[in-house]
């Protein structure tokens, strides 16, 4: 069953602390405290209201534990599972006041992350039969990056670099700052102290720039906003002169265009929409007893 890495779990706990603080404030759930006897217990089920791919079960479990260690949470299906309407995703039982206090925050995490996984799966399905991998980007919700990237993996996608600190990607604005010199940028990135062993990726938006990137043997070349014909030309040039260089397509990628892009022969397609435009999956919490 997919689960959080230690870093992802730590990031999620920080988010949960913020989320519970904004929801419960300093007084807690005034409605439940006033209307629900303290000794009342219940069972409840997290249920899919629409089809998709589940992600975020570890987050929902962490929410329940943070609200009340007496809550007993049990996953019914693992993260990464396709679900249809009416499928029970997980259950929780214990003090009703605590279930109600955890409900919205747990659902917010489940719905958001399942939405990312569900959209990712659609992109992955759209490139089936090609050799291209679907990658995410840094276009994530501030603070949510690690767990949104976890959700991308649950949907069958792959993670790009996490941030500016763990990978080298020379973008158009870097090149603009040094007069557009692709060779100089790649060589400088490779030779900078601490960068040994890190793959160097450079963004190009013309086939002329691609030729320089191939000549200097960038590890990855990001082909930005190129047409399918340009991408096919780029792949042919790469295959002819630098077959070890990976090619990544980006820009103008959506569910209509991604299949044609993948079939040009590029190795990777990066899609900002996976995290910046994923709609939440409809999930509810149903009271059982």
N, C-alpha and C positions, 0 to 999 in steps of 0.2 A: 504493500500500500504506500503510495507517495506520501511523504511527510516533510515537514519543515527541517531544514538544516538548523544547527544551533544558532547561526547568525539570523536566519529568517525568523526563528522563534523569538529571539531577543527583540528584533525589529517589531514583530507583531505585538509583543507584550507592551512595548512603549506606546504603540498606537491604541491598544486597548485601554491603557491607563488614561490617555487623553479622551478617548471616546466615552468611557464611563464617567469621567469627571464632568464632561459637558452634558451628559444625560441625567446623571443622578445628583449633581451638585453637592451641596453639603447636607441636604436633608434626606436624600433617598427618594424613593417612589411614594410621593404623598398619597396618591390614590390607593395603592395597594395597602399601605400602612393603615389607612383609614377604613378600608372595606374588607380586607382579608384577615381572618383570625390567624395569629402567628403559627398555630399548630397545623394549619391546613397544608396538605401535600397534594401532589398531582403528578401525572405523567403527560408528556407532550412529545409531538413528533415534528421534525423539520421535513416538510413535504414539498416536492417540486410542483409548481403550478403550470410550468411550461417545459417543453423539451430543451435539453442542453447538456452541458458537461459540468460535472460538479468539481469545484475547487474551494478550499477554505475550511474544510472540516476541522483541521487542527486549530484554526483561528476560533471557530465557534466553541470548541472544547476549552480553549484557553479563556475565553470570555466567561463561560460558565464557572470555571474554577476561580476566576478572579472575583466574581460576584459572590460566590458562596461555595466553599470546598465541600459542602454537604450535597451539592448537586451531582447527580450521577449521569454522565454523558456517555453515549454509546453510538459509534458510527455504524450504520447499516450497510452503506456502500462506500467503497474507497474513493478518494479524490482521483479524478481522471475518468470516472465512470460516466458513460452516457445515461441520461435519465429521460423518462417521459413523464407526462402529467400524472400526478397521483403517487409517484414513487416516494417512499419514505427514505430520506437521506440519513437521518440520525434521530436518536431519541434522547430525551433528558427527563429525569424525574427527581423529585425532592420537594422542598418547601415551595409552595405556590408563589409566595411573595418573591422569592429569589428567581424563580423561572420568569416571572413577569419583568423583573428588573433586568435580566439578561437578554430578554427576547429581542428587542430592537437592535441592540448592538451586535449580537450574534448574527442576526439576519443581515445586517448591513455588510458584515465581512463576507458571509456566505454568498450573498447576492452579487456583490461587486466582483469577487474573485471568480465565481462561477461564470459571470458574464464575460470576463477576460478569457477564461478557458474555452467557453462556448464559441466565441468569435474566432479564437485561434484555431480551433478545430475546423471551422468552416474554411479558413485559408489553407490549412494543411490538406483538407479534402480537395480543394480546388487545384492543387498542384500535384495530386496523385498521378503517378506514372512518369513524372519527371525526376531528375536527380536533385532538384533545388530544395534547400531547407528554408523554412520560414523562421525568421528571427525577429525579436522585439527590438526596441530602441530605448533611448533615455527619455522618451516622451511619456513619462509616468506621473501619477499623482504624487505631489511632494510628500515625502515620508513613507510612501507605500511601495517604493521601487522593488525592494527585495521580495515582498510577498506578491506583487503583481507579476514579477518575473517568474516566481514559483507557479503562478496560475497559468502562465504561458506554457510552461513545461507540462502541466496537467493536460493542456489542450493539444499536446503533440508538437509544440513549437520548440525553438531553441533560443537560448539567451545570448545576446550580444554582450559587450562589456557591461559591467555594472555601473561604472561611473567614469569620471575623468582620470581616476587614479590607477585603474587596473588594465588599461589598454591604450593603444595609440591609434588615434584616428585623425589624420590631417584633413581638416575640412576646408571648404572654399574660402572661409574667412581667414584661416591660417595662411593659405596661399596668397590671398590678397595682401596680407601684411608683409609679404616678402617678395612682392612683384610677380607672383604666379610661378615661381621656380619649383617645379615638382621634384626634380632631382635633389636640389639643395635641401628641401624639406625632409625627404625620406632619409637622406644621408645624415642630416642633423638629428633626426629622431632616433636613428639607430645608434649613433655615437654618444648620445647624451648619457651621463652617468646614471646608473640604475635601470636603464632600459634594456640591458642585455637579456635576450631570451624572449622578450615581448614581441608578438607579431606587429608589424607596422602596416597600417591600412591608410590609403590615401584616396580622397574623393576627387573624381574628375568629371567634367561635364562635356568634354570634347574627345574625339578619337585621337586628336593630336596629343592631348595630355596623356591619354592612355598609352601611346607609344613610348613616352618618356617613363611612365610608371612601370611598364613592362621591361624597359631597358635597364632600369635601376633595380629591378626585381623586388618591388614592394610585395609583401606577403599577400595582401588583399587589396584589390582595387574596387572602390565603390563607384559604380556607374550611375550618376545622378540624372534622373529625368531624361533618359534616353529612350528613343522609340524602339519597338521590337526589331526593326531592321538594323538600327545602330547597335543594339545588343548582340544580334547575330554576327555582325561584323567584328565586334569586340571579342566575342568568343572565338571566332576563327583566327583572329590575330594572336590572341593568347595561346591557342592551341599550337600555332605555328612557331612562335618565338619564345614563349615562356610558359610551358604547360604546368609548371608547379605553382603558378600564381592563381589564387582564388578570385573569382569575380562575383561581386554582390550588386544587385540592382536595387534601386531605391527611388522614391518619388513617383507620384501618380499611381500608387499601388492600391487597388481595391479589389473586391471580390469579382468584379467584371473583368479586370485587366490582368490579375495575377497569374492566371493560367497561361495566357499568351507570353507573359514575361518569363515564366519558368521554363516554357518549352523552347526558349532561345538557347538554352544550354548553360545559363549562369548557374553558379553553385549555391548562391544564397539570395534570398529576397528579404529585405528588412522592411517592416511594416509598422509605422507609428500608430496606426489605428488600433492595433491589438490592445493597447493600453489607454490611448487617449480618447477612443470613441466607442469602447465596448459598452453596450447597454446591460444593465443589471439583469441577471436571470431571476425570474419571478419564483420566489420560494416563500412559503409561509410556515407558521408554527401553529399546529393544531392541538388543542387541549384534548387529552384522552380521558383522564379520570382523576 
